[in-house]
Amino acid sequence: MDDHNSLGLLIDPDEDPEIAAQIDAELAGNEDTNPEAEKPAPPYLPALPEGKEYTLVLDLDETLIHYKDDEKYYLVRPGVSQFLEELSHLFDIIIFTAGVKKYADCIVDNIDSDKCITHRLYRRHTVFKDAIYVKDLSLLGRDLSKTLIIDNLYESFISQPYNGILIKSWYDDMEDTELLTLLPFLKGLVEDKVEDIREILKSIMNSNSDSGEGEEDNIDDDYIEEDVDTK
């Protein structure tokens, strides 16, 4: 599936001046900057839909897209459409962004035309700690042994480090293959009915540390087959 929305306009100021102004204010930090202000009560998600056992939580900015604030455009990371479509058959896919609702919805509505994403969580669902928007997966109401987050910021999932895959930040490299490289690994987790994905990710992180690589290293090709096939 091609990414037909590799370049998109967030909001046309001439057509939607009020919404455009509101999004600009929110992005500038003038509104909704404190996620505790209107924090909903957990759990944030309903029960898994029938036939699904695993939850995939995806960050938005610099993971799936990059927003060019000065030009009011966003770019879509290569492979997003294929990534969402193929994994939607295996995972319940959730967007969890530190961005505000109107901004995130404008983008997700465009990049997910096939409705592969079932739920969206925003800044107000994060925990604001030490000037960081932390995405505490324990508040989702899902089994953490079968919940995975992909984010370009390790601090975002610091509360559950073994539930996360740190992906390389993306800005405008249209030759990037990170998402498609992850597909076999993610599919394997479900197809092999891995009982606790944290054990897989913990072993990968420990292996990277033993080899001298830091916490911010991505899952490499050696582990995509090796770790999943051993379960």
C-alpha positions as CSV (number, residue, x, y, z in Angstrom):
1,M,0.0,0.0,0.0
2,D,1.4,3.4,-1.0
3,D,1.6,6.3,1.4
4,H,-0.7,8.6,-0.6
5,N,-0.5,11.4,2.0
6,S,3.3,11.8,2.2
7,L,2.7,15.6,2.4
8,G,-0.3,17.2,3.9
9,L,-1.6,20.6,5.0
10,L,-2.6,20.5,8.7
11,I,-5.2,23.3,8.5
12,D,-5.8,25.8,5.7
13,P,-5.9,29.2,7.6
14,D,-8.0,30.7,4.8
15,E,-10.7,28.0,5.1
16,D,-10.6,27.3,8.9
17,P,-9.2,30.5,10.5
18,E,-10.6,29.8,14.0
19,I,-9.4,26.2,14.2
20,A,-6.1,27.2,12.7
21,A,-5.7,29.9,15.4
22,Q,-6.7,27.5,18.1
23,I,-4.2,24.8,17.0
24,D,-1.4,27.4,16.8
25,A,-2.2,28.6,20.3
26,E,-2.2,25.0,21.7
27,L,1.0,24.1,19.9
28,A,2.6,27.3,21.3
29,G,1.8,26.1,24.8
30,N,-0.9,28.7,25.5
31,E,-3.6,26.2,26.0
32,D,-3.9,22.6,27.4
33,T,-0.3,22.6,28.5
34,N,-1.0,20.9,31.8
35,P,-2.3,17.4,31.1
36,E,-3.6,17.2,34.7
37,A,-6.1,20.0,34.0
38,E,-8.7,17.8,32.3
39,K,-7.3,14.3,33.0
40,P,-10.0,11.6,32.4
41,A,-10.3,8.8,34.8
42,P,-8.4,5.6,33.9
43,P,-8.7,3.0,32.4
44,Y,-8.4,5.0,29.2
45,L,-9.3,2.2,26.8
46,P,-12.2,-0.2,26.6
47,A,-11.6,-4.0,26.6
48,L,-9.9,-5.4,23.6
49,P,-12.1,-6.2,20.6
50,E,-13.0,-9.8,20.0
51,G,-10.2,-11.7,18.3
52,K,-7.4,-9.4,19.5
53,E,-5.0,-10.1,22.3
54,Y,-2.3,-7.5,21.7
55,T,-2.2,-3.8,21.9
56,L,0.2,-1.6,19.8
57,V,0.6,2.0,21.0
58,L,2.1,4.4,18.5
59,D,3.5,7.9,19.1
60,L,2.7,10.4,16.4
61,D,5.3,13.2,16.0
62,E,8.7,12.1,14.7
63,T,7.5,8.5,14.8
64,L,4.8,8.5,12.1
65,I,4.9,12.1,10.9
66,H,6.9,15.3,11.2
67,Y,5.1,18.7,11.4
68,K,6.8,21.6,9.8
69,D,5.5,24.4,12.1
70,D,6.9,27.3,10.0
71,E,5.1,26.0,6.9
72,K,2.0,24.5,8.5
73,Y,2.6,21.2,6.7
74,Y,3.3,17.7,7.9
75,L,5.3,15.0,6.3
76,V,4.4,11.3,6.6
77,R,7.1,8.8,7.3
78,P,7.6,6.2,4.5
79,G,5.7,3.0,5.1
80,V,3.0,4.3,7.4
81,S,0.0,3.1,5.4
82,Q,1.5,-0.4,4.9
83,F,2.6,-0.6,8.5
84,L,-0.9,0.3,9.9
85,E,-2.8,-1.9,7.4
86,E,-0.8,-5.0,8.0
87,L,-0.6,-4.7,11.8
88,S,-4.3,-3.8,12.2
89,H,-5.1,-7.4,11.6
90,L,-3.0,-8.5,14.5
91,F,-3.0,-5.6,17.1
92,D,-5.5,-3.2,18.5
93,I,-3.7,0.0,17.3
94,I,-3.7,3.1,19.5
95,I,-2.3,6.5,18.9
96,F,-0.8,8.0,22.1
97,T,0.6,11.5,21.5
98,A,1.8,14.3,23.7
99,G,0.1,16.6,21.2
100,V,-3.3,18.2,21.7
101,K,-6.5,16.7,20.4
102,K,-7.4,19.1,17.5
103,Y,-3.8,19.0,16.2
104,A,-3.5,15.2,16.4
105,D,-7.0,14.5,15.0
106,C,-6.4,16.6,11.9
107,I,-3.4,14.5,11.1
108,V,-4.7,11.1,12.1
109,D,-7.9,11.6,10.1
110,N,-5.8,12.0,7.0
111,I,-3.1,9.4,7.5
112,D,-5.5,6.7,8.6
113,S,-8.1,6.8,5.9
114,D,-8.7,3.0,6.3
115,K,-9.5,3.4,10.0
116,C,-6.7,1.0,11.2
117,I,-6.3,3.0,14.4
118,T,-9.1,2.3,16.9
119,H,-8.5,4.8,19.7
120,R,-6.6,8.0,20.2
121,L,-5.0,9.3,23.4
122,Y,-3.7,12.9,23.8
123,R,-1.6,15.2,26.0
124,R,-4.3,15.1,28.7
125,H,-3.8,11.4,29.0
126,T,-0.1,11.7,29.8
127,V,1.5,12.2,33.2
128,F,3.4,15.5,33.4
129,K,6.6,14.8,35.4
130,D,9.9,16.7,35.4
131,A,8.8,18.7,32.3
132,I,8.2,15.5,30.4
133,Y,4.9,14.0,29.1
134,V,5.1,10.4,30.3
135,K,2.9,7.8,28.7
136,D,2.0,5.5,31.6
137,L,0.8,2.3,30.0
138,S,-0.6,1.1,33.3
139,L,-3.4,3.6,32.9
140,L,-4.7,2.1,29.7
141,G,-6.5,-0.8,31.2
142,R,-4.7,-3.4,29.0
143,D,-2.6,-6.4,29.8
144,L,1.0,-5.1,29.9
145,S,2.4,-8.4,29.0
146,K,0.7,-8.0,25.6
147,T,1.1,-4.2,25.2
148,L,3.8,-2.5,23.2
149,I,4.6,1.1,22.6
150,I,6.7,2.5,19.7
151,D,8.1,6.0,20.4
152,N,11.0,8.2,19.4
153,L,11.6,9.4,23.0
154,Y,12.7,6.9,25.6
155,E,11.4,9.2,28.3
156,S,7.9,8.8,27.0
157,F,7.7,5.2,28.2
158,I,10.1,5.4,31.1
159,S,7.4,4.0,33.4
160,Q,7.4,0.7,31.5
161,P,10.8,0.5,29.7
162,Y,10.4,-3.1,28.7
163,N,7.2,-2.4,26.9
164,G,8.7,0.0,24.5
165,I,10.7,0.1,21.2
166,L,12.7,3.2,20.7
167,I,12.5,4.2,17.1
168,K,14.8,6.6,15.3
169,S,13.3,10.1,15.2
170,W,12.1,10.9,11.7
171,Y,12.0,14.4,10.1
172,D,12.1,14.3,6.3
173,D,14.2,11.3,5.1
174,M,11.9,9.8,2.4
175,E,14.2,6.8,2.1
176,D,13.6,5.8,5.7
177,T,12.7,2.1,6.2
178,E,12.4,1.9,10.0
179,L,8.7,1.0,10.1
180,L,8.8,-1.6,7.4
181,T,11.9,-3.1,9.1
182,L,9.9,-3.6,12.3
183,L,7.0,-5.3,10.6
184,P,8.4,-8.9,10.7
185,F,9.3,-8.6,14.4
186,L,5.9,-7.2,15.4
187,K,4.0,-9.8,13.3
188,G,6.1,-12.5,14.9
189,L,5.2,-11.5,18.4
190,V,1.5,-12.2,17.6
191,E,1.9,-15.1,15.3
192,D,4.1,-16.9,17.8
193,K,1.7,-16.0,20.6
194,V,4.4,-14.6,22.8
195,E,3.1,-14.7,26.4
196,D,5.0,-11.7,27.6
197,I,6.6,-9.3,25.2
198,R,8.5,-7.6,28.0
199,E,10.7,-10.6,28.2
200,I,11.6,-10.3,24.6
201,L,12.3,-6.6,24.7
202,K,14.2,-7.0,28.0
203,S,16.5,-9.5,26.4
204,I,17.1,-7.3,23.4
205,M,17.9,-4.3,25.6
206,N,20.3,-6.3,27.8
207,S,22.0,-7.7,24.7
208,N,22.5,-4.3,23.3
209,S,23.9,-3.1,26.6
210,D,26.3,-6.0,26.8
211,S,27.5,-5.3,23.3
212,G,28.2,-1.7,24.2
213,E,25.2,-0.2,22.6
214,G,23.1,2.3,24.6
215,E,19.4,2.3,25.6
216,E,18.6,4.4,22.6
217,D,19.5,1.7,20.1
218,N,16.8,0.3,17.8
219,I,16.0,-3.3,17.4
220,D,18.3,-4.6,14.7
221,D,17.8,-7.2,12.1
222,D,19.6,-9.9,14.1
223,Y,16.9,-9.9,16.8
224,I,13.9,-9.7,14.5
225,E,14.2,-13.4,13.7
226,E,16.3,-14.6,16.6
227,D,14.3,-13.5,19.6
228,V,10.8,-14.2,18.3
229,D,11.6,-17.6,16.9
230,T,12.9,-18.8,20.3
231,K,9.5,-18.4,21.9
